[in-house]
Amino acid sequence: MHQVGLGSALHQVQILNDKPIEGCICFISRKIKPTEARYGASQMECLCIVWALGKLNYFLEGCVFEVITDCSAVKSLLNMKTPNRHMLRWKIAIKEYRDNMTVVHKHWNIHKNADGLSSWPLPNNIDNPAYVPEEAFPHIPIE
């Protein structure tokens, strides 16, 4: 299936009656831009992580958290010693989270909610809480 959007789910584990219970705090999604449609699967996953961290900053700032992804290449891409300009820009964008963030790879069937959000994203308009005007982040093409 062709990916049409980015989707992310923020979950929190709480201890209730001495048992860990995971609950969802929020879901976010948006349609991909025409220029982003050319990205490969690994780059699209990195884009989603960078976008979601920016959108969920209010919840994540100062917290230790895991980014769970179904793309095994993301961890390697984010730790590249000599990234291209595009990956370098993304690494800089998430630099403030690196000390508190762990990237974990898990099988795709764990991500049904995030995958659903990326398959049926909200439109990029002012009614979407995850909306960011196009001019706020000018596109830098991949070389």
N, CA, C and O atoms as CSV, one atom per row, in Angstrom:
chain,resi,resn,atom,element,x,y,z
A,1,MET,N,N,0.843,-1.187,0.000
A,1,MET,CA,C,0.000,0.000,0.000
A,1,MET,C,C,0.881,1.241,0.000
A,1,MET,O,O,1.850,1.319,0.754
A,2,HIS,N,N,0.553,2.184,-0.824
A,2,HIS,CA,C,1.302,3.430,-0.913
A,2,HIS,C,C,1.008,4.291,0.316
A,2,HIS,O,O,-0.147,4.494,0.689
A,3,GLN,N,N,2.071,4.789,0.933
A,3,GLN,CA,C,1.883,5.599,2.140
A,3,GLN,C,C,1.402,6.982,1.751
A,3,GLN,O,O,1.962,7.607,0.850
A,4,VAL,N,N,0.376,7.462,2.421
A,4,VAL,CA,C,-0.186,8.769,2.116
A,4,VAL,C,C,-0.014,9.765,3.255
A,4,VAL,O,O,-0.318,10.946,3.090
A,5,GLY,N,N,0.468,9.310,4.407
A,5,GLY,CA,C,0.584,10.220,5.532
A,5,GLY,C,C,1.570,9.757,6.576
A,5,GLY,O,O,2.175,8.691,6.468
A,6,LEU,N,N,1.716,10.596,7.601
A,6,LEU,CA,C,2.541,10.287,8.766
A,6,LEU,C,C,1.596,10.096,9.943
A,6,LEU,O,O,0.598,10.805,10.068
A,7,GLY,N,N,1.909,9.152,10.791
A,7,GLY,CA,C,1.073,8.922,11.958
A,7,GLY,C,C,1.908,8.528,13.158
A,7,GLY,O,O,2.922,7.843,13.026
A,8,SER,N,N,1.478,8.963,14.320
A,8,SER,CA,C,2.198,8.650,15.547
A,8,SER,C,C,1.202,8.537,16.696
A,8,SER,O,O,0.172,9.209,16.716
A,9,ALA,N,N,1.529,7.686,17.633
A,9,ALA,CA,C,0.702,7.517,18.830
A,9,ALA,C,C,1.605,7.662,20.051
A,9,ALA,O,O,2.682,7.068,20.107
A,10,LEU,N,N,1.170,8.444,21.015
A,10,LEU,CA,C,1.912,8.625,22.256
A,10,LEU,C,C,1.237,7.799,23.340
A,10,LEU,O,O,0.063,7.999,23.653
A,11,HIS,N,N,1.993,6.871,23.904
A,11,HIS,CA,C,1.476,5.996,24.959
A,11,HIS,C,C,2.261,6.230,26.245
A,11,HIS,O,O,3.406,6.683,26.213
A,12,GLN,N,N,1.637,5.919,27.369
A,12,GLN,CA,C,2.283,6.027,28.672
A,12,GLN,C,C,1.963,4.774,29.478
A,12,GLN,O,O,0.839,4.274,29.452
A,13,VAL,N,N,2.962,4.278,30.189
A,13,VAL,CA,C,2.764,3.117,31.056
A,13,VAL,C,C,2.608,3.617,32.488
A,13,VAL,O,O,3.447,4.360,32.996
A,14,GLN,N,N,1.528,3.199,33.122
A,14,GLN,CA,C,1.276,3.538,34.515
A,14,GLN,C,C,1.144,2.246,35.308
A,14,GLN,O,O,0.720,1.220,34.777
A,15,ILE,N,N,1.509,2.304,36.576
A,15,ILE,CA,C,1.374,1.142,37.451
A,15,ILE,C,C,0.062,1.277,38.221
A,15,ILE,O,O,-0.110,2.201,39.016
A,16,LEU,N,N,-0.858,0.347,37.976
A,16,LEU,CA,C,-2.139,0.317,38.674
A,16,LEU,C,C,-2.299,-1.055,39.317
A,16,LEU,O,O,-2.245,-2.080,38.638
A,17,ASN,N,N,-2.494,-1.063,40.620
A,17,ASN,CA,C,-2.605,-2.331,41.368
A,17,ASN,C,C,-1.388,-3.219,41.129
A,17,ASN,O,O,-1.515,-4.427,40.926
A,18,ASP,N,N,-0.217,-2.608,41.156
A,18,ASP,CA,C,1.062,-3.303,40.959
A,18,ASP,C,C,1.212,-3.940,39.578
A,18,ASP,O,O,2.046,-4.828,39.400
A,19,LYS,N,N,0.427,-3.507,38.607
A,19,LYS,CA,C,0.531,-4.032,37.245
A,19,LYS,C,C,0.741,-2.874,36.276
A,19,LYS,O,O,0.068,-1.848,36.373
A,20,PRO,N,N,1.684,-3.041,35.333
A,20,PRO,CA,C,1.865,-1.987,34.329
A,20,PRO,C,C,0.710,-1.997,33.323
A,20,PRO,O,O,0.382,-3.030,32.739
A,21,ILE,N,N,0.111,-0.836,33.139
A,21,ILE,CA,C,-0.992,-0.668,32.192
A,21,ILE,C,C,-0.580,0.416,31.199
A,21,ILE,O,O,-0.233,1.531,31.588
A,22,GLU,N,N,-0.622,0.073,29.913
A,22,GLU,CA,C,-0.273,1.049,28.880
A,22,GLU,C,C,-1.539,1.683,28.334
A,22,GLU,O,O,-2.498,0.994,27.987
A,23,GLY,N,N,-1.527,3.003,28.265
A,23,GLY,CA,C,-2.677,3.730,27.734
A,23,GLY,C,C,-2.240,4.794,26.753
A,23,GLY,O,O,-1.134,5.327,26.848
A,24,CYS,N,N,-3.100,5.098,25.824
A,24,CYS,CA,C,-2.795,6.111,24.817
A,24,CYS,C,C,-3.099,7.502,25.364
A,24,CYS,O,O,-4.136,7.725,25.988
A,25,ILE,N,N,-2.187,8.421,25.122
A,25,ILE,CA,C,-2.386,9.818,25.506
A,25,ILE,C,C,-2.945,10.606,24.328
A,25,ILE,O,O,-3.881,11.390,24.488
A,26,CYS,N,N,-2.368,10.395,23.137
A,26,CYS,CA,C,-2.878,11.088,21.956
A,26,CYS,C,C,-2.404,10.413,20.674
A,26,CYS,O,O,-1.439,9.649,20.667
A,27,PHE,N,N,-3.108,10.718,19.598
A,27,PHE,CA,C,-2.745,10.298,18.249
A,27,PHE,C,C,-2.564,11.555,17.415
A,27,PHE,O,O,-3.298,12.528,17.589
A,28,ILE,N,N,-1.589,11.545,16.508
A,28,ILE,CA,C,-1.430,12.653,15.567
A,28,ILE,C,C,-1.183,12.074,14.178
A,28,ILE,O,O,-0.629,10.984,14.036
A,29,SER,N,N,-1.602,12.819,13.159
A,29,SER,CA,C,-1.351,12.396,11.783
A,29,SER,C,C,-1.425,13.603,10.862
A,29,SER,O,O,-2.001,14.635,11.205
A,30,ARG,N,N,-0.834,13.450,9.696
A,30,ARG,CA,C,-0.951,14.451,8.641
A,30,ARG,C,C,-0.645,13.781,7.311
A,30,ARG,O,O,0.015,12.744,7.255
A,31,LYS,N,N,-1.137,14.395,6.244
A,31,LYS,CA,C,-0.827,13.896,4.907
A,31,LYS,C,C,0.607,14.276,4.562
A,31,LYS,O,O,1.113,15.305,5.011
A,32,ILE,N,N,1.255,13.436,3.758
A,32,ILE,CA,C,2.602,13.790,3.320
A,32,ILE,C,C,2.502,14.820,2.200
A,32,ILE,O,O,1.507,14.885,1.477
A,33,LYS,N,N,3.547,15.618,2.078
A,33,LYS,CA,C,3.620,16.625,1.029
A,33,LYS,C,C,4.083,15.954,-0.261
A,33,LYS,O,O,4.711,14.897,-0.209
A,34,PRO,N,N,3.786,16.541,-1.407
A,34,PRO,CA,C,4.200,15.924,-2.676
A,34,PRO,C,C,5.701,15.638,-2.748
A,34,PRO,O,O,6.107,14.615,-3.300
A,35,THR,N,N,6.512,16.513,-2.207
A,35,THR,CA,C,7.961,16.291,-2.242
A,35,THR,C,C,8.377,15.142,-1.333
A,35,THR,O,O,9.366,14.464,-1.611
A,36,GLU,N,N,7.638,14.914,-0.252
A,36,GLU,CA,C,7.956,13.825,0.673
A,36,GLU,C,C,7.577,12.461,0.107
A,36,GLU,O,O,8.082,11.435,0.561
A,37,ALA,N,N,6.697,12.450,-0.873
A,37,ALA,CA,C,6.237,11.184,-1.463
A,37,ALA,C,C,7.376,10.428,-2.142
A,37,ALA,O,O,7.260,9.226,-2.378
A,38,ARG,N,N,8.463,11.107,-2.456
A,38,ARG,CA,C,9.611,10.464,-3.108
A,38,ARG,C,C,10.540,9.775,-2.114
A,38,ARG,O,O,11.432,9.036,-2.529
A,39,TYR,N,N,10.356,9.992,-0.832
A,39,TYR,CA,C,11.236,9.396,0.170
A,39,TYR,C,C,11.074,7.879,0.193
A,39,TYR,O,O,9.996,7.349,-0.075
A,40,GLY,N,N,12.158,7.200,0.516
A,40,GLY,CA,C,12.098,5.761,0.725
A,40,GLY,C,C,11.473,5.458,2.078
A,40,GLY,O,O,11.223,6.366,2.871
A,41,ALA,N,N,11.222,4.191,2.337
A,41,ALA,CA,C,10.548,3.789,3.578
A,41,ALA,C,C,11.334,4.208,4.821
A,41,ALA,O,O,10.746,4.693,5.787
A,42,SER,N,N,12.649,4.026,4.806
A,42,SER,CA,C,13.462,4.380,5.982
A,42,SER,C,C,13.469,5.879,6.215
A,42,SER,O,O,13.365,6.335,7.353
A,43,GLN,N,N,13.593,6.655,5.131
A,43,GLN,CA,C,13.578,8.106,5.281
A,43,GLN,C,C,12.207,8.596,5.724
A,43,GLN,O,O,12.107,9.543,6.504
A,44,MET,N,N,11.159,7.961,5.236
A,44,MET,CA,C,9.807,8.340,5.647
A,44,MET,C,C,9.619,8.079,7.143
A,44,MET,O,O,8.984,8.871,7.840
A,45,GLU,N,N,10.166,6.985,7.626
A,45,GLU,CA,C,10.068,6.667,9.056
A,45,GLU,C,C,10.848,7.695,9.885
A,45,GLU,O,O,10.376,8.125,10.938
A,46,CYS,N,N,12.034,8.088,9.418
A,46,CYS,CA,C,12.809,9.125,10.117
A,46,CYS,C,C,12.053,10.448,10.115
A,46,CYS,O,O,11.995,11.133,11.136
A,47,LEU,N,N,11.477,10.807,8.973
A,47,LEU,CA,C,10.682,12.032,8.885
A,47,LEU,C,C,9.548,11.999,9.901
A,47,LEU,O,O,9.289,12.993,10.580
A,48,CYS,N,N,8.881,10.875,10.005
A,48,CYS,CA,C,7.767,10.741,10.942
A,48,CYS,C,C,8.236,10.928,12.387
A,48,CYS,O,O,7.560,11.579,13.184
A,49,ILE,N,N,9.381,10.362,12.715
A,49,ILE,CA,C,9.913,10.498,14.079
A,49,ILE,C,C,10.239,11.953,14.382
A,49,ILE,O,O,9.873,12.470,15.437
A,50,VAL,N,N,10.929,12.613,13.455
A,50,VAL,CA,C,11.295,14.020,13.655
A,50,VAL,C,C,10.033,14.875,13.793
A,50,VAL,O,O,9.945,15.721,14.682
A,51,TRP,N,N,9.070,14.651,12.918
A,51,TRP,CA,C,7.816,15.410,12.954
A,51,TRP,C,C,7.068,15.166,14.267
A,51,TRP,O,O,6.607,16.112,14.906
A,52,ALA,N,N,6.949,13.903,14.664
A,52,ALA,CA,C,6.209,13.566,15.885
A,52,ALA,C,C,6.889,14.133,17.130
A,52,ALA,O,O,6.210,14.629,18.029
A,53,LEU,N,N,8.220,14.067,17.196
A,53,LEU,CA,C,8.920,14.626,18.357
A,53,LEU,C,C,8.671,16.123,18.467
A,53,LEU,O,O,8.482,16.648,19.564
A,54,GLY,N,N,8.671,16.807,17.334
A,54,GLY,CA,C,8.384,18.240,17.344
A,54,GLY,C,C,6.964,18.536,17.804
A,54,GLY,O,O,6.736,19.463,18.580
A,55,LYS,N,N,6.014,17.746,17.323
A,55,LYS,CA,C,4.613,17.953,17.679
A,55,LYS,C,C,4.316,17.587,19.134
A,55,LYS,O,O,3.471,18.211,19.776
A,56,LEU,N,N,5.013,16.578,19.647
A,56,LEU,CA,C,4.745,16.077,21.000
A,56,LEU,C,C,5.734,16.613,22.030
A,56,LEU,O,O,5.828,16.089,23.140
A,57,ASN,N,N,6.462,17.646,21.663
A,57,ASN,CA,C,7.476,18.228,22.537
A,57,ASN,C,C,6.921,18.540,23.923
A,57,ASN,O,O,7.591,18.306,24.929
A,58,TYR,N,N,5.718,19.060,23.979
A,58,TYR,CA,C,5.095,19.434,25.250
A,58,TYR,C,C,5.025,18.247,26.209
A,58,TYR,O,O,5.212,18.408,27.415
A,59,PHE,N,N,4.756,17.063,25.677
A,59,PHE,CA,C,4.645,15.865,26.498
A,59,PHE,C,C,6.003,15.245,26.818
A,59,PHE,O,O,6.169,14.628,27.870
A,60,LEU,N,N,6.972,15.405,25.919
A,60,LEU,CA,C,8.226,14.660,26.011
A,60,LEU,C,C,9.371,15.403,26.681
A,60,LEU,O,O,10.305,14.777,27.182
A,61,GLU,N,N,9.310,16.711,26.698
A,61,GLU,CA,C,10.427,17.494,27.218
A,61,GLU,C,C,10.762,17.088,28.648
A,61,GLU,O,O,9.911,17.138,29.536
A,62,GLY,N,N,12.012,16.687,28.856
A,62,GLY,CA,C,12.494,16.299,30.176
A,62,GLY,C,C,12.166,14.875,30.589
A,62,GLY,O,O,12.547,14.453,31.681
A,63,CYS,N,N,11.470,14.125,29.747
A,63,CYS,CA,C,11.087,12.741,30.071
A,63,CYS,C,C,11.995,11.745,29.361
A,63,CYS,O,O,12.515,12.021,28.280
A,64,VAL,N,N,12.175,10.600,29.975
A,64,VAL,CA,C,12.856,9.481,29.325
A,64,VAL,C,C,11.780,8.701,28.575
A,64,VAL,O,O,10.740,8.376,29.148
A,65,PHE,N,N,12.020,8.398,27.303
A,65,PHE,CA,C,10.994,7.732,26.509
A,65,PHE,C,C,11.607,6.844,25.439
A,65,PHE,O,O,12.789,6.954,25.112
A,66,GLU,N,N,10.774,5.962,24.903
A,66,GLU,CA,C,11.155,5.066,23.812
A,66,GLU,C,C,10.415,5.470,22.551
A,66,GLU,O,O,9.230,5.802,22.587
A,67,VAL,N,N,11.130,5.438,21.437
A,67,VAL,CA,C,10.505,5.553,20.126
A,67,VAL,C,C,10.457,4.134,19.586
A,67,VAL,O,O,11.495,3.513,19.362
A,68,ILE,N,N,9.258,3.626,19.377
A,68,ILE,CA,C,9.100,2.265,18.868
A,68,ILE,C,C,8.779,2.362,17.385
A,68,ILE,O,O,7.821,3.025,16.986
A,69,THR,N,N,9.585,1.700,16.579
A,69,THR,CA,C,9.430,1.749,15.130
A,69,THR,C,C,9.455,0.346,14.550
A,69,THR,O,O,10.058,-0.566,15.115
A,70,ASP,N,N,8.794,0.189,13.420
A,70,ASP,CA,C,8.833,-1.101,12.734
A,70,ASP,C,C,9.880,-1.109,11.624
A,70,ASP,O,O,9.960,-2.064,10.851
A,71,CYS,N,N,10.672,-0.061,11.544
A,71,CYS,CA,C,11.719,0.056,10.525
A,71,CYS,C,C,13.078,-0.147,11.198
A,71,CYS,O,O,13.539,0.705,11.958
A,72,SER,N,N,13.705,-1.274,10.912
A,72,SER,CA,C,14.967,-1.603,11.586
A,72,SER,C,C,16.106,-0.668,11.195
A,72,SER,O,O,17.092,-0.576,11.927
A,73,ALA,N,N,16.002,0.021,10.075
A,73,ALA,CA,C,17.082,0.895,9.615
A,73,ALA,C,C,17.121,2.238,10.337
A,73,ALA,O,O,18.134,2.934,10.272
A,74,VAL,N,N,16.055,2.614,11.016
A,74,VAL,CA,C,15.988,3.940,11.638
A,74,VAL,C,C,17.105,4.156,12.641
A,74,VAL,O,O,17.738,5.212,12.640
A,75,LYS,N,N,17.355,3.192,13.483
A,75,LYS,CA,C,18.400,3.327,14.499
A,75,LYS,C,C,19.750,3.597,13.838
A,75,LYS,O,O,20.500,4.463,14.288
A,76,SER,N,N,20.058,2.863,12.780
A,76,SER,CA,C,21.318,3.066,12.056
A,76,SER,C,C,21.355,4.429,11.389
A,76,SER,O,O,22.377,5.116,11.428
A,77,LEU,N,N,20.240,4.827,10.774
A,77,LEU,CA,C,20.205,6.120,10.093
A,77,LEU,C,C,20.417,7.272,11.066
A,77,LEU,O,O,21.137,8.223,10.760
A,78,LEU,N,N,19.792,7.190,12.237
A,78,LEU,CA,C,19.924,8.275,13.208
A,78,LEU,C,C,21.297,8.304,13.867
A,78,LEU,O,O,21.674,9.314,14.461
A,79,ASN,N,N,22.050,7.210,13.771
A,79,ASN,CA,C,23.390,7.149,14.363
A,79,ASN,C,C,24.501,7.188,13.320
A,79,ASN,O,O,25.646,6.868,13.637
A,80,MET,N,N,24.190,7.571,12.090
A,80,MET,CA,C,25.202,7.622,11.026
A,80,MET,C,C,26.348,8.550,11.420
A,80,MET,O,O,26.126,9.632,11.964
A,81,LYS,N,N,27.562,8.119,11.144
A,81,LYS,CA,C,28.733,8.955,11.447
A,81,LYS,C,C,28.896,10.066,10.418
A,81,LYS,O,O,29.312,11.172,10.762
A,82,THR,N,N,28.572,9.781,9.157
A,82,THR,CA,C,28.686,10.785,8.098
A,82,THR,C,C,27.363,10.870,7.335
A,82,THR,O,O,27.258,10.371,6.215
A,83,PRO,N,N,26.357,11.500,7.940
A,83,PRO,CA,C,25.049,11.582,7.285
A,83,PRO,C,C,25.052,12.572,6.124
A,83,PRO,O,O,25.864,13.496,6.081
A,84,ASN,N,N,24.134,12.364,5.187
A,84,ASN,CA,C,23.973,13.362,4.132
A,84,ASN,C,C,23.323,14.602,4.743
A,84,ASN,O,O,22.946,14.597,5.915
A,85,ARG,N,N,23.194,15.646,3.959
A,85,ARG,CA,C,22.669,16.906,4.499
A,85,ARG,C,C,21.263,16.744,5.067
A,85,ARG,O,O,20.914,17.342,6.086
A,86,HIS,N,N,20.478,15.937,4.398
A,86,HIS,CA,C,19.099,15.741,4.827
A,86,HIS,C,C,19.046,15.055,6.194
A,86,HIS,O,O,18.350,15.515,7.098
A,87,MET,N,N,19.781,13.961,6.337
A,87,MET,CA,C,19.802,13.246,7.615
A,87,MET,C,C,20.443,14.099,8.704
A,87,MET,O,O,20.025,14.039,9.860
A,88,LEU,N,N,21.443,14.882,8.352
A,88,LEU,CA,C,22.083,15.768,9.324
A,88,LEU,C,C,21.068,16.773,9.863
A,88,LEU,O,O,21.040,17.048,11.063
A,89,ARG,N,N,20.246,17.314,8.990
A,89,ARG,CA,C,19.222,18.266,9.421
A,89,ARG,C,C,18.255,17.611,10.407
A,89,ARG,O,O,17.869,18.227,11.400
A,90,TRP,N,N,17.868,16.375,10.139
A,90,TRP,CA,C,16.968,15.665,11.048
A,90,TRP,C,C,17.658,15.343,12.367
A,90,TRP,O,O,17.043,15.439,13.429
A,91,LYS,N,N,18.939,14.959,12.306
A,91,LYS,CA,C,19.679,14.673,13.544
A,91,LYS,C,C,19.755,15.911,14.426
A,91,LYS,O,O,19.616,15.822,15.646
A,92,ILE,N,N,19.977,17.063,13.807
A,92,ILE,CA,C,20.038,18.315,14.560
A,92,ILE,C,C,18.667,18.629,15.166
A,92,ILE,O,O,18.581,19.101,16.300
A,93,ALA,N,N,17.601,18.368,14.412
A,93,ALA,CA,C,16.242,18.661,14.888
A,93,ALA,C,C,15.876,17.858,16.135
A,93,ALA,O,O,15.102,18.330,16.968
A,94,ILE,N,N,16.425,16.650,16.272
A,94,ILE,CA,C,16.068,15.813,17.432
A,94,ILE,C,C,17.186,15.729,18.466
A,94,ILE,O,O,17.111,14.936,19.405
A,95,LYS,N,N,18.216,16.542,18.293
A,95,LYS,CA,C,19.375,16.492,19.191
A,95,LYS,C,C,18.988,16.657,20.661
A,95,LYS,O,O,19.554,15.986,21.524
A,96,GLU,N,N,18.051,17.521,20.949
A,96,GLU,CA,C,17.666,17.776,22.341
A,96,GLU,C,C,17.032,16.561,23.019
A,96,GLU,O,O,16.978,16.493,24.247
A,97,TYR,N,N,16.555,15.611,22.228
A,97,TYR,CA,C,15.900,14.420,22.787
A,97,TYR,C,C,16.843,13.231,22.939
A,97,TYR,O,O,16.508,12.279,23.643
A,98,ARG,N,N,18.009,13.259,22.300
A,98,ARG,CA,C,18.848,12.067,22.177
A,98,ARG,C,C,19.251,11.453,23.518
A,98,ARG,O,O,19.330,10.230,23.628
A,99,ASP,N,N,19.505,12.268,24.530
A,99,ASP,CA,C,19.921,11.729,25.828
A,99,ASP,C,C,18.780,11.014,26.553
A,99,ASP,O,O,19.023,10.141,27.387
A,100,ASN,N,N,17.549,11.379,26.241
A,100,ASN,CA,C,16.385,10.799,26.914
A,100,ASN,C,C,15.627,9.788,26.058
A,100,ASN,O,O,14.655,9.188,26.517
A,101,MET,N,N,16.072,9.600,24.812
A,101,MET,CA,C,15.323,8.793,23.856
A,101,MET,C,C,16.052,7.499,23.531
A,101,MET,O,O,17.266,7.492,23.326
A,102,THR,N,N,15.303,6.409,23.487
A,102,THR,CA,C,15.823,5.126,23.032
A,102,THR,C,C,14.986,4.703,21.833
A,102,THR,O,O,13.757,4.709,21.896
A,103,VAL,N,N,15.649,4.335,20.743
A,103,VAL,CA,C,14.937,3.850,19.562
A,103,VAL,C,C,14.894,2.329,19.633
A,103,VAL,O,O,15.931,1.674,19.733
A,104,VAL,N,N,13.691,1.776,19.580
A,104,VAL,CA,C,13.476,0.335,19.700
A,104,VAL,C,C,12.764,-0.161,18.449
A,104,VAL,O,O,11.771,0.424,18.016
A,105,HIS,N,N,13.279,-1.245,17.873
A,105,HIS,CA,C,12.616,-1.853,16.721
A,105,HIS,C,C,11.701,-2.969,17.201
A,105,HIS,O,O,12.121,-3.846,17.956
A,106,LYS,N,N,10.451,-2.932,16.762
A,106,LYS,CA,C,9.494,-4.002,17.050
A,106,LYS,C,C,8.748,-4.334,15.766
A,106,LYS,O,O,8.631,-3.498,14.870
A,107,HIS,N,N,8.252,-5.543,15.686
A,107,HIS,CA,C,7.572,-6.026,14.485
A,107,HIS,C,C,6.397,-5.119,14.107
A,107,HIS,O,O,5.791,-4.487,14.972
A,108,TRP,N,N,6.082,-5.060,12.819
A,108,TRP,CA,C,5.042,-4.158,12.305
A,108,TRP,C,C,3.676,-4.374,12.945
A,108,TRP,O,O,2.898,-3.424,13.035
A,109,ASN,N,N,3.356,-5.575,13.389
A,109,ASN,CA,C,2.010,-5.795,13.927
A,109,ASN,C,C,1.795,-5.139,15.290
A,109,ASN,O,O,0.676,-5.138,15.802
A,110,ILE,N,N,2.853,-4.583,15.883
A,110,ILE,CA,C,2.737,-3.819,17.134
A,110,ILE,C,C,2.195,-2.412,16.844
A,110,ILE,O,O,1.656,-1.764,17.741
A,111,HIS,N,N,2.331,-1.941,15.616
A,111,HIS,CA,C,2.069,-0.537,15.259
A,111,HIS,C,C,0.755,-0.328,14.532
A,111,HIS,O,O,0.670,0.533,13.657
A,112,LYS,N,N,-0.231,-1.064,14.859
A,112,LYS,CA,C,-1.480,-0.965,14.109
A,112,LYS,C,C,-2.095,0.426,14.189
A,112,LYS,O,O,-2.646,0.905,13.198
A,113,ASN,N,N,-2.018,1.088,15.342
A,113,ASN,CA,C,-2.620,2.418,15.440
A,113,ASN,C,C,-1.843,3.450,14.626
A,113,ASN,O,O,-2.452,4.241,13.906
A,114,ALA,N,N,-0.514,3.459,14.723
A,114,ALA,CA,C,0.283,4.414,13.955
A,114,ALA,C,C,0.193,4.121,12.462
A,114,ALA,O,O,0.129,5.047,11.654
A,115,ASP,N,N,0.188,2.846,12.086
A,115,ASP,CA,C,0.053,2.503,10.673
A,115,ASP,C,C,-1.306,2.931,10.135
A,115,ASP,O,O,-1.405,3.388,8.996
A,116,GLY,N,N,-2.337,2.788,10.928
A,116,GLY,CA,C,-3.659,3.249,10.511
A,116,GLY,C,C,-3.704,4.751,10.323
A,116,GLY,O,O,-4.338,5.248,9.392
A,117,LEU,N,N,-3.032,5.475,11.207
A,117,LEU,CA,C,-2.992,6.932,11.096
A,117,LEU,C,C,-2.251,7.378,9.844
A,117,LEU,O,O,-2.634,8.369,9.221
A,118,SER,N,N,-1.189,6.658,9.463
A,118,SER,CA,C,-0.447,7.041,8.263
A,118,SER,C,C,-1.197,6.644,6.994
A,118,SER,O,O,-0.995,7.255,5.944
A,119,SER,N,N,-2.052,5.639,7.074
A,119,SER,CA,C,-2.837,5.231,5.907
A,119,SER,C,C,-4.062,6.116,5.698
A,119,SER,O,O,-4.499,6.309,4.563
A,120,TRP,N,N,-4.620,6.654,6.780
A,120,TRP,CA,C,-5.791,7.522,6.704
A,120,TRP,C,C,-5.541,8.786,7.530
A,120,TRP,O,O,-6.202,8.997,8.547
A,121,PRO,N,N,-4.583,9.638,7.100
A,121,PRO,CA,C,-4.225,10.816,7.897
A,121,PRO,C,C,-5.275,11.922,7.814
A,121,PRO,O,O,-6.110,11.950,6.911
A,122,LEU,N,N,-5.204,12.820,8.772
A,122,LEU,CA,C,-6.033,14.016,8.727
A,122,LEU,C,C,-5.496,14.948,7.644
A,122,LEU,O,O,-4.299,14.923,7.360
A,123,PRO,N,N,-6.347,15.765,7.038
A,123,PRO,CA,C,-5.872,16.694,6.005
A,123,PRO,C,C,-4.986,17.776,6.610
A,123,PRO,O,O,-5.083,18.087,7.797
A,124,ASN,N,N,-4.126,18.340,5.777
A,124,ASN,CA,C,-3.252,19.429,6.222
A,124,ASN,C,C,-4.014,20.747,6.118
A,124,ASN,O,O,-3.843,21.499,5.159
A,125,ASN,N,N,-4.840,21.013,7.098
A,125,ASN,CA,C,-5.541,22.289,7.125
A,125,ASN,C,C,-5.626,22.777,8.566
A,125,ASN,O,O,-5.212,22.087,9.498
A,126,ILE,N,N,-6.153,23.939,8.723
A,126,ILE,CA,C,-6.161,24.604,10.025
A,126,ILE,C,C,-6.979,23.836,11.071
A,126,ILE,O,O,-6.789,24.045,12.269
A,127,ASP,N,N,-7.881,22.954,10.640
A,127,ASP,CA,C,-8.690,22.171,11.578
A,127,ASP,C,C,-7.929,21.000,12.187
A,127,ASP,O,O,-8.380,20.419,13.174
A,128,ASN,N,N,-6.782,20.644,11.614
A,128,ASN,CA,C,-5.958,19.545,12.124
A,128,ASN,C,C,-5.049,20.090,13.223
A,128,ASN,O,O,-4.260,20.995,12.953
A,129,PRO,N,N,-5.126,19.576,14.453
A,129,PRO,CA,C,-4.262,20.069,15.531
A,129,PRO,C,C,-2.773,19.898,15.235
A,129,PRO,O,O,-1.945,20.596,15.821
A,130,ALA,N,N,-2.424,18.981,14.337
A,130,ALA,CA,C,-1.022,18.755,13.985
A,130,ALA,C,C,-0.582,19.602,12.796
A,130,ALA,O,O,0.535,19.431,12.308
A,131,TYR,N,N,-1.422,20.501,12.323
A,131,TYR,CA,C,-1.136,21.317,11.141
A,131,TYR,C,C,0.009,22.289,11.400
A,131,TYR,O,O,0.087,22.928,12.450
A,132,VAL,N,N,0.883,22.379,10.422
A,132,VAL,CA,C,1.946,23.381,10.420
A,132,VAL,C,C,1.934,24.014,9.038
A,132,VAL,O,O,2.019,23.297,8.041
A,133,PRO,N,N,1.829,25.342,8.947
A,133,PRO,CA,C,1.836,25.970,7.627
A,133,PRO,C,C,3.084,25.585,6.843
A,133,PRO,O,O,4.171,25.460,7.407
A,134,GLU,N,N,2.918,25.401,5.548
A,134,GLU,CA,C,4.005,24.981,4.660
A,134,GLU,C,C,5.223,25.899,4.778
A,134,GLU,O,O,6.361,25.431,4.753
A,135,GLU,N,N,4.984,27.199,4.905
A,135,GLU,CA,C,6.105,28.147,4.929
A,135,GLU,C,C,6.907,28.086,6.230
A,135,GLU,O,O,8.004,28.643,6.290
A,136,ALA,N,N,6.402,27.437,7.253
A,136,ALA,CA,C,7.134,27.339,8.519
A,136,ALA,C,C,8.363,26.451,8.390
A,136,ALA,O,O,9.358,26.665,9.082
A,137,PHE,N,N,8.302,25.448,7.502
A,137,PHE,CA,C,9.409,24.528,7.302
A,137,PHE,C,C,9.663,24.367,5.814
A,137,PHE,O,O,9.129,23.445,5.198
A,138,PRO,N,N,10.469,25.245,5.221
A,138,PRO,CA,C,10.725,25.115,3.785
A,138,PRO,C,C,11.389,23.777,3.477
A,138,PRO,O,O,12.197,23.277,4.260
A,139,HIS,N,N,11.039,23.211,2.337
A,139,HIS,CA,C,11.554,21.893,1.950
A,139,HIS,C,C,12.995,22.000,1.463
A,139,HIS,O,O,13.329,22.891,0.681
A,140,ILE,N,N,13.840,21.095,1.925
A,140,ILE,CA,C,15.210,20.963,1.426
A,140,ILE,C,C,15.272,19.611,0.732
A,140,ILE,O,O,15.130,18.581,1.391
A,141,PRO,N,N,15.480,19.587,-0.582
A,141,PRO,CA,C,15.431,18.318,-1.320
A,141,PRO,C,C,16.566,17.373,-0.944
A,141,PRO,O,O,17.638,17.801,-0.518
A,142,ILE,N,N,16.306,16.081,-1.111
A,142,ILE,CA,C,17.315,15.045,-0.892
A,142,ILE,C,C,18.255,15.043,-2.075
A,142,ILE,O,O,17.823,15.160,-3.222
A,143,GLU,N,N,19.532,14.910,-1.799
A,143,GLU,CA,C,20.503,14.850,-2.897
A,143,GLU,C,C,20.739,13.439,-3.321
A,143,GLU,O,O,21.526,13.192,-4.235
